[in-house]
Amino acid sequence: MQEISQNFPSVVSSLSRMKLNDSIKDEIVANQRYMPPGKSLMALNGALINIEDIDLYLLIDLVHQELSLADQFSKLKIPRTITQKLLSTVPPAESSMFRVDFRSTHVQYLNNLEEDAMYKRWRSNINEILMPVFPGQLRYIRKNLFHAVYVLDPATVCGLEVIDMIMSLYENHFPLRFGVILYSSKFIKSIEINGGELHSPVAEDDSPVNEDISSLIIRLFLFIKESHGTQTAFQFLSNVNRLRMESADSADDDALEIHHVEGAFVETILPKAKTPPQDMLLKLEKEKTFMDQSQESSMFVFKLGLTKLKCCLLMNGLVSESSEEALLNAMNDELQRIQEQVYYGNINSYTDVLEKVLSESGINRYNPQIITDAKVKPKFISLASSFLGRETELKDINYLHSPETVDDVKPVTHLLAVDVTSKKGMKLLHEGIRFLIGGSNGARLGVLFSASREADLPSIIFVKAFEITASTYSHKKKVLEFLDQLCSFYERTYLLASSATADSTQAFIDKVCEFAEANGLSSKVYRASLPEYSKGKVRKQLNKVVQFLHRQLGVESGANAVITNGRVTFPIDESTFLSHDLSLLESVEFKHRIKHIWEIIEEVNWQETYPDIDPDMLTSKFVSDIILFVTSSMAMRDRSSESARFEILSAEYSAVVFNSENSTIHIDAVIDPLSPTGQKLSSLLRVLQRYAQPSMRIVLNPMSSLVDIPLKNYYRYVVPTMDDFSNTDYSISGPKAFFANMPLSKTLTMNLDVPEPWLVEPVIAVHDLDNILLEKLGDTRTLQAVFELEALVLTGHCSEKDHEPPQGLQLILGTKSTPHLVDTLVMANLGYWQMKVSPGVWYLQLAPGRSSELYVLKEDGNVNEDRSLSKRITINDLRGKVVHMEVVKKKGKENEKLLVSSDEDSHSQAEGHWNSNFLKWASGFIGGSEQSKKEKAAVDHGKVERHGKTINIFSIASGHLYERFLKIMILSVLKNTCRPVKFWFIKNYLSPQFKDVIPHMAQEYGFEYELITYKWPTWLHKQKEKQRIIWAYKILFLDVIFPLSLEKVIFVDADQVVRADMGELYDMDIKGRPLAYTPFCDNNKDMDGYRFWRQGFWKDHLRGRPYHISALYVVDLKRFRETAAGDNLRVFYETLSKDPNSLANLDQDLPNYAQHTVPIFSLPQEWLWCESWCGNATKSKAKTIDLCNNPMTKEPKLQGARRIVSEWPDLDSEARQFTAKILGEEVVTLETPAPVGPMQTSGSDASSKGDLESKAEL
């Protein structure tokens, strides 16, 4: 398969004459009932691999990962058959659909669509939800499909505004069931202070003044609801907000006061009450009616974990923001899910929708640290490697269990890393003990004690007493109550004490013994052990844990953490991380990561498998440890949760099967052998088969019919070996691709297919790799080229609130000593950014200026506005790195925009120079150019002394012919321009010869240059033809390919000759437009039939605007970035490029199509003249001449250049002679080169000198 697919053009003729075996054909046809013809898939141990991005290094990493796990499992005494099962099991897809189960009497519903009279005219047939409607139209069905329950504090502005929104939507018959859960923020704080418990009941003589306004509103709401109905109670809340707003003197003066509440109460019940409302209010306040219900409602919200969200919406339990827009979005998202359930018959007219969805996926608590967004992956560590190594911390743990479950296998293990010298650490330990007291049949608890400061005697006694209890009395019924009392006493009496005496130490031991006896534990062990312990040994043990946590978690001493089967959670706020969160962790982790592994391990009969093992060792702890270590190790795997049913495909005739019973690696693949994917996979699978001996099942899936030859290229996959690295001359003995028996008379192009993060360039290539004609190579008949990995690409995605990209955010990357070496900005497209790096340690941070003024980097959930955060990035392999980062706006800057126009920005003058100190060094790194002191001094020591602001000119060329044109363009610019010039060249396609010559040319002629590059983003629709890729580079990445300090650049086509001072164009006022192009000429009437923009689509689209030519244009980069022009152009490109009939001239059609959004300034016509479109009448005024193709004559460019441009032969001769001198070639000197400097163009045509057929023409 490899031989055929990689040499297909040479064997296609022979293959076409072969007759296909009917058995093979029938099996392929049968298999293609289950998969489309030509589809390719690959799975490693059951998990699908993205074959679009697969490369050797990724595949090796994935295989190494599996082999390492197999080795760990072997050391854990897991049988090989079970290991194979574990490695092949695919975890259930992680759902981001966590619904908060809010079902409770504390939910106050405003309406009921199924029972209220106002909805009786609506139809009750739920199948109407599947009927098509106009966009934005609602479906009015008399069923409670959408429960919009808001959790709010009724004394806050947010809460009261939500009430008004609810009432407005309710009155307009919005098809939602509305409800609220009310709480008091002040009362919540008292709950937190009391350790998550309700404080003591209010005393009889408490003054009503002590009651907070939120609790008062809740009590009055509950009273009105009971006395006058729900609608009246909601009207009371609405009246409170109206009175608040009416009495506000200004927008800032909107605080709620007690008289607003009292006035609303009187106004609401006055028409309905028999007793004067004022008297009723006094009585209610005095008797504290409904106080218990109010407190319980707040407690319910506290236990749900929703208090930190202030106001929030629960749409059928899904947490969302409280705005009207968020409500509509949540409703539309839920609508699609309900429609799917109705379509498949899982929901019908008799189904209680809320009961169904909350029973299936409801959770009792919300904690965003645990229920992470799909884009934020939790942190995991492997505990097996620590256990199997020399570290003893995990081996010394004695676990605690819920009462009467000590002998049960526990699939879930919570390890608490507790700083025994901190209040936060003791709070976490307290909650862990309460979690077990509450009862958990599936989890156990272990504690890793550490100390952030020198542990004093009480701390040491506490740790020792805790360990004695866990090791000796874990099976006792009241051991948890004892530990709870011990924790409370230690924290209250000793933790905050400034010193500890011998008397207090003995008092602590006595108290420990007292607690033990009270809970049915013998105090003898404590009296015997606690006075005799070694203080130094305990302190050493605490320090060992600190070091262990630092190695495993990367945290300093004093860190408190929860490690649940390898998943690491750092409680941000001790007041809100409760025993309920441990229950939530247990539930989430068991469902998604542990259950399927536990079920496999349960199959093992350990006594039969290992008859020599002491039966006393095969305890529930042994099995629980196995589950802990296996699940934590498997959580570290970087693999997809997607799988495919390969087993349904027949593999008797049309498949390649390799069986290896002992292998822990199994490959399933479906391959179209005559596809680019098949060319690559055939090589990769051979490498894998040679070195890892996996079992394989490769099913062939060719296209059923072809309209064109499927492969038009020859392909080789280069695999490095150890021998390649043993020789010092890597360019000679390095890994090679060898092509033999190639067609001599066909024009070939050499391209590299490299891993996505690689930037590779040719460093040795005598011949033009774009135009290879082997028959013209002479006697050698051999062509050789050497390529080099120049750099790796660091990419990332940046987001802010709601995962929106901070469009235009500027980033810098460097080392600790030099923080700014390279820079870029964040695209609106997926928040994408890209920078070039080499292996090492890098630091990423926000650029000085507006980016760092408005934003701060959010690192590991923490935001610190007082210091500039940087993100540490380590590049330690050849796979590059994808970094996900989050930023937040600083306080007070929430409403400010990042992108502002120059005239609005007061810092505009300073912004252009903030990184000038590093520009020269960083620019060389960005472009990979070999900038030297000679080049730096070129302007000073060149033939012409130049003054003024540097003119930046950008161009691109590929192939020796266009590089020849490019040198002529450079000379024409320099001979007509007085100011310093810096050229910017796209490095991707330049030949080694050009890169060798250009430094000498810069030195000789006195200009600066820089080689720049940008890797095509993976998410952007890719072009396949090289010419179209080059066109795309002219327009798609203008905002990111140059350093941020560069403010303006002129693009000049390589085949252009300049006749004017480019300073005139550089300084031209383009009226605030980001781009300036020259419109196409209309002088040459012979070309009218080719002016497509004057008819059809283009005429309608342009609506009178000119169609511009892309051979020369000015980019105001500062304005281009401020207006997000690059993002807009990429959006247009992504939409249009997928249509093969769009963007025929990509670099030209795209900006012309987008000019309604990205405006273009039209340059005067004389700035670009070409014979095809302009005619000879205006040639004398031409400031630049472009050798554009003539669709009528199709004249070759070299021939046209000599005929059209009078100075072209002299410039060509000068460039070729200079090139020949640098390359060491002998050429005949035709004439002395003209002095470099401003010159006038002669009107007479010089006679054409013949081509010098030598390497000087390169």
Sequence and secondary structure as in RCSB ss.txt:
>XXXX:A:sequence
MQEISQNFPSVVSSLSRMKLNDSIKDEIVANQRYMPPGKSLMALNGALINIEDIDLYLLIDLVHQELSLADQFSK
LKIPRTITQKLLSTVPPAESSMFRVDFRSTHVQYLNNLEEDAMYKRWRSNINEILMPVFPGQLRYIRKNLFHAVY
VLDPATVCGLEVIDMIMSLYENHFPLRFGVILYSSKFIKSIEINGGELHSPVAEDDSPVNEDISSLIIRLFLFIK
ESHGTQTAFQFLSNVNRLRMESADSADDDALEIHHVEGAFVETILPKAKTPPQDMLLKLEKEKTFMDQSQESSMF
VFKLGLTKLKCCLLMNGLVSESSEEALLNAMNDELQRIQEQVYYGNINSYTDVLEKVLSESGINRYNPQIITDAK
VKPKFISLASSFLGRETELKDINYLHSPETVDDVKPVTHLLAVDVTSKKGMKLLHEGIRFLIGGSNGARLGVLFS
ASREADLPSIIFVKAFEITASTYSHKKKVLEFLDQLCSFYERTYLLASSATADSTQAFIDKVCEFAEANGLSSKV
YRASLPEYSKGKVRKQLNKVVQFLHRQLGVESGANAVITNGRVTFPIDESTFLSHDLSLLESVEFKHRIKHIWEI
IEEVNWQETYPDIDPDMLTSKFVSDIILFVTSSMAMRDRSSESARFEILSAEYSAVVFNSENSTIHIDAVIDPLS
PTGQKLSSLLRVLQRYAQPSMRIVLNPMSSLVDIPLKNYYRYVVPTMDDFSNTDYSISGPKAFFANMPLSKTLTM
NLDVPEPWLVEPVIAVHDLDNILLEKLGDTRTLQAVFELEALVLTGHCSEKDHEPPQGLQLILGTKSTPHLVDTL
VMANLGYWQMKVSPGVWYLQLAPGRSSELYVLKEDGNVNEDRSLSKRITINDLRGKVVHMEVVKKKGKENEKLLV
SSDEDSHSQAEGHWNSNFLKWASGFIGGSEQSKKEKAAVDHGKVERHGKTINIFSIASGHLYERFLKIMILSVLK
NTCRPVKFWFIKNYLSPQFKDVIPHMAQEYGFEYELITYKWPTWLHKQKEKQRIIWAYKILFLDVIFPLSLEKVI
FVDADQVVRADMGELYDMDIKGRPLAYTPFCDNNKDMDGYRFWRQGFWKDHLRGRPYHISALYVVDLKRFRETAA
GDNLRVFYETLSKDPNSLANLDQDLPNYAQHTVPIFSLPQEWLWCESWCGNATKSKAKTIDLCNNPMTKEPKLQG
ARRIVSEWPDLDSEARQFTAKILGEEVVTLETPAPVGPMQTSGSDASSKGDLESKAEL
>XXXX:A:secstr
 HHHHHTHHHHHHHHHTS   HHHHHHHHHHTTTS TT  EEEETTEE  TTS  HHHHHHHHHHHHHHHHHHHH
TT  HHHHHHHHH          EE   STT EES  TTT GGGTTSB  GGGGGS   TT    BSS   EEEE
EE TTSHHHHHHHHHHHHHHHTT SSEEEEEE  HHHHHHHHHTTSS      TT  GGGS HHHHHHHHHHHHH
HHH HHHHHHHHHHHHHHHHHH SSSS     HHHHHHHHHHHHTTT SS HHHHHHHHHHHTTTHHHHHHHHHH
HHHHT GGGSSEEEETTEEE SSHHHHHHHHHHHHHHHHHHHHTTSS TT  HHHHHHHHHEES   TTTS  TT
S  EE  HHHHHHSS  TTTT   B STT TTS  SEEEEEEEETTSHHHHHHHHHHHHHHHH  SSEEEEEEEE
 SS   HHHHHHHHHHHHHHHHSTTSTTHHHHHHHHHHHHIIIIIT S   HHHHHHHHHHHHHHHHHTT  SHH
HHHHGGG  HHHHHHHHHHHHHHHHHHH   TT  EEEETTEEE  S TTT  HHHHHHHHHHHIIIIIHHHHHH
HTT  HHHH TTS GGG SHHHHHHHHHHHHHHHHT    S    GGGS  SSSEEEE  TT S EEEEEE TTS
HHHHHHHHHHHHHHHHH  EEEEEE   S  SS S  S        GGGGSSS HHHHS      S  SSS B  
     TTEEEEEEEESS TTSB GGGSTTS    EEEEEEEEEEEEEEE GGG   TT EEEEE SS S SEEEE
  SSTTEEEEEE SEEEEEEE TTHHHHHEEEEBTTB  TTS   EEEEE STT EEEEEEEEE TT TT  S  
 TTT TTHHHHTTTTGGGHHHHHHHHHT    HHHHTHHHHSSS   SS EEEEE   SHHHHHHHHHHHHHHHH
H  S EEEEEEGGG  HHHHHHHHHHHHHHT EEEEE     TTS    SHHHHHHHHTTTTTTTSS TT  EEE
EE TTEEE S HHHHHT   TT SEEEEE     GGGGGG GGGSHHHHHHHTT   EEEEEEEEEHHHHHHTTH
HHHHHHHHHHHTTSTTS TTHHHHHHHHGGGTS EEE  GGG B HHHH GGGGGG SEEE    TTT   HHHH
HHHH TTHHHHHHHHHHHHHHHHT      S    SS     SS         SGGG 
